[in-house]
Amino acid sequence: MTAVLTHSPRQREAYDALGVVIDPELDEPITDLGFVRSVAVSGSDVEVHLRLPTSFCAPNFAYLMASDAKDVLVALPWSGRVVVELDDHHDSDIINRGLAADAGYRGTFRHEAEEDLDELRLTFQRKAHTAAIERCLTALLRADPELDVAAVGSVRLGDLPADEHAEALRRRRTTLGLPDSADALVLVDHEGRAPDDVPMALRRARSTRISIDGNAHFCRGLLGTRYPDEPTFVPLSDIKEHTS
């Protein structure tokens, strides 16, 4: 997809703010996934349009991302009126009305809101933590073929190389309230408990990570197929970084 250039500093700031909004199922920022269709800023007014790979993406996921997007934009020190709309989704009208009225998830979907949004968010935060563990420990095993799988149960945060995988794991631990001290065990569940069967725990973690990565790859393909001729919103400074 061709990139659209933007010159407004506030557009850039709004776009950067959206970078912390995560697709709960894919564990990636909506900016990286191409879900940000447009960002328009006029004075203190901000209007953002989001798009998803299909019209039938789960409404709860769609609402969560749109709601989080509005929250981060409202939090900008200069923003005034903030409008976030989800385009081309079968529940766009419902979601957009709920966002405009600040009705919340249950107020938006009412009797259809079977699960609390915070519970849904926590479920996927736990999965993201599990996948982050697998990425770190698998990298260690690949770097040292003599390292026994069972031994990774004793690996601590301080044993990990200072790379993007370790940084991502620390962020996810912080989100779940887990310690990030150097002596903290890496292979623990969302409550900080170490498994009795390390190889089995790692296999399950790998299954979770493969599922997340596979879904992300699939969704990127669907998005490109759905919007083959529509540009991707990318700030001008990013274009300069890639073309200089």
C-alpha positions in Angstrom: 0.0 0.0 0.0 1.2 3.5 -0.8 1.9 5.8 2.1 0.0 9.1 2.6 2.2 12.0 3.8 1.2 14.4 6.6 2.9 17.6 7.6 1.0 18.6 10.8 3.0 18.2 14.0 -0.2 17.6 15.9 -1.2 14.9 13.4 2.1 13.2 14.2 1.6 13.5 17.9 -1.9 12.0 17.6 -0.6 9.2 15.4 2.2 8.5 17.9 -0.4 8.4 20.7 -2.3 5.7 18.8 0.8 3.6 18.8 0.1 2.4 22.4 -3.3 1.1 21.4 -3.0 -2.7 21.0 -5.1 -5.2 19.1 -5.9 -7.5 22.0 -5.9 -10.6 19.9 -2.8 -9.9 17.8 -0.8 -8.2 20.5 0.5 -5.5 18.1 -0.2 -1.7 17.9 -3.0 -0.7 15.6 -0.5 1.7 13.8 1.8 -1.2 12.9 -1.2 -3.3 11.7 -2.4 -0.6 9.4 -5.7 -0.2 11.2 -5.4 3.7 11.3 -7.2 4.9 8.2 -6.9 8.6 8.8 -5.9 11.2 11.3 -7.3 14.8 10.9 -6.5 17.6 13.3 -8.0 21.1 13.2 -6.9 23.3 16.1 -7.7 21.2 19.1 -10.2 19.0 17.3 -9.1 15.5 16.4 -10.9 13.0 14.1 -9.6 9.5 13.6 -11.0 6.8 11.4 -10.1 3.1 12.0 -10.5 0.1 9.7 -10.3 -3.6 10.2 -9.4 -6.6 8.0 -13.0 -7.7 7.7 -16.5 -6.3 8.4 -17.2 -9.2 10.9 -14.2 -8.8 13.2 -15.3 -9.5 16.8 -17.3 -6.4 18.0 -15.8 -6.6 21.4 -12.3 -6.4 20.0 -13.3 -3.6 17.7 -14.9 -1.6 20.4 -11.9 -2.1 22.7 -9.5 -0.7 20.1 -11.7 2.2 19.2 -12.4 3.1 22.8 -8.7 2.9 23.7 -7.9 5.1 20.7 -10.3 7.7 21.9 -8.9 7.5 25.4 -5.3 8.2 24.3 -6.3 11.1 22.1 -8.4 12.7 24.8 -5.4 12.5 27.1 -3.3 14.7 24.8 -2.7 18.0 26.6 -3.9 20.1 23.6 -6.8 18.0 22.4 -10.4 19.3 22.7 -13.2 17.6 20.7 -12.1 14.0 19.9 -14.0 11.8 17.4 -13.0 8.2 16.8 -15.1 6.3 14.2 -14.8 2.7 13.0 -15.5 2.3 9.3 -16.9 -0.6 7.3 -17.8 -2.8 10.2 -21.2 -4.5 10.6 -21.5 -2.8 14.0 -20.0 0.5 13.0 -23.1 2.5 13.7 -23.6 0.9 17.2 -19.9 1.3 18.1 -19.6 4.9 16.8 -22.8 6.0 18.6 -21.5 4.5 21.9 -18.1 6.2 21.5 -19.7 9.5 20.8 -21.9 9.2 23.9 -19.1 7.8 26.1 -21.6 5.1 26.9 -18.9 2.5 27.7 -18.9 -1.1 26.5 -22.0 -2.3 28.4 -23.9 0.9 27.6 -23.1 0.5 23.9 -24.0 -3.2 23.5 -26.4 -3.6 26.4 -27.7 -7.1 26.7 -25.2 -8.3 24.1 -22.3 -7.4 26.3 -21.8 -10.8 27.9 -18.3 -10.2 29.1 -16.9 -7.2 30.9 -14.4 -5.4 28.8 -11.8 -5.3 31.5 -12.0 -9.1 31.8 -11.5 -9.5 28.0 -8.5 -7.1 28.1 -7.0 -9.1 31.0 -7.4 -12.4 29.1 -5.4 -11.2 26.2 -2.8 -9.4 28.3 -2.1 -12.8 29.9 -1.8 -14.4 26.4 0.6 -11.7 25.4 2.7 -12.3 28.5 2.8 -16.0 27.7 3.9 -15.4 24.1 6.6 -12.9 25.2 8.0 -15.6 27.6 8.2 -18.1 24.7 10.0 -15.6 22.4 12.6 -14.9 25.0 13.2 -18.5 26.0 13.2 -19.9 22.5 15.8 -17.3 21.5 18.0 -18.5 24.4 17.6 -22.2 23.3 18.5 -21.3 19.7 21.5 -19.3 20.8 22.8 -22.2 22.9 22.1 -25.6 21.4 23.5 -27.3 24.5 21.0 -25.6 26.8 18.5 -28.2 28.1 14.8 -27.3 27.7 14.1 -28.1 31.4 16.8 -25.7 32.4 14.9 -22.7 31.1 12.7 -23.0 34.1 15.6 -21.5 36.1 16.2 -18.6 33.7 15.8 -15.2 35.3 15.2 -11.8 33.8 18.8 -10.8 34.4 19.9 -13.7 32.2 18.1 -12.4 29.1 19.9 -10.3 26.6 18.9 -6.7 26.5 16.9 -6.9 23.3 13.4 -6.1 22.1 12.0 -9.5 23.3 13.2 -8.9 26.8 11.9 -5.3 26.8 8.5 -6.5 25.5 8.4 -9.2 28.3 9.1 -6.6 31.0 6.3 -4.4 29.7 3.8 -7.3 29.8 5.0 -8.2 33.3 4.4 -4.7 34.5 1.0 -4.7 33.0 0.1 -7.8 35.0 1.7 -6.5 38.2 4.6 -9.0 38.1 8.1 -8.1 39.3 10.7 -7.1 36.7 13.8 -7.4 39.0 16.8 -9.2 37.6 16.3 -12.2 39.9 12.7 -12.8 38.9 12.0 -16.1 37.1 11.0 -15.7 33.4 8.8 -18.8 33.1 5.8 -18.0 35.3 2.1 -17.6 34.8 0.1 -14.4 35.2 0.2 -14.9 39.0 3.9 -15.4 39.2 3.7 -19.2 39.7 6.5 -21.4 38.1 5.2 -24.5 36.3 5.9 -28.1 37.6 6.5 -29.3 34.0 8.8 -26.9 32.3 8.9 -28.5 28.8 5.1 -28.8 28.8 4.7 -25.1 29.9 7.1 -24.0 27.1 5.2 -26.1 24.5 1.9 -24.5 25.5 3.5 -21.0 25.4 4.8 -21.8 21.9 1.3 -22.7 20.8 0.0 -19.4 22.2 2.7 -17.4 20.4 2.3 -19.3 17.1 -1.5 -18.6 17.2 -0.9 -14.9 17.9 1.7 -14.5 15.1 -0.4 -16.6 12.7 -3.5 -14.5 13.3 -1.5 -11.3 12.8 -0.1 -12.5 9.5 -3.5 -13.6 8.3 -5.1 -10.3 9.3 -2.5 -8.3 7.4 -3.2 -10.3 4.3 -7.0 -9.7 4.7 -6.5 -6.0 5.2 -4.4 -5.7 2.1 -7.0 -7.7 0.1 -9.9 -5.6 1.5 -8.2 -2.3 0.8 -5.8 -3.0 -2.1 -5.9 0.6 -3.5 -6.3 2.6 -0.3 -3.2 4.3 1.1 -1.9 3.5 4.5 -1.7 6.5 6.9 2.0 7.1 7.7 3.5 10.4 9.1 5.9 12.3 6.9 8.8 11.8 9.4 8.5 8.0 9.0 8.8 8.3 5.2 12.0 10.4 5.6 13.5 7.8 7.9 12.9 5.0 5.4 14.0 6.9 2.3 17.0 8.9 3.5 
